[in-house]
Amino acid sequence: MNRPQSATFQTAAPAAHTHNERAGDRVSLLRLSAAQRLLAAAAVLALLWAGVYWALN
C-alpha cells in the first residue's frame, strides 16, 4: 500500500538544532559518570538529613 503523498502532506524535514550555545556550558546529569551521580545523590540526601536533624533539635 505504497501511495504517493499528496501535496498537502509534503513538508520539509525538520532542521537539526542550530543553537549557537556550546554543550559544555551547562551541566547535564546524563553526561556525569555513575560515580558522580551517586556522589551528587549522596550530597542531596546529606543535606536533607541535616535539615531534618536541625528541625528536630
Secondary structure, 3 states (H helix, E strand, C coil): CCCCCCHHHCCCCCCCCCCCCCHHHCCCHHHCCHHHHHHHHHHHHHHHHHHHHHHHC
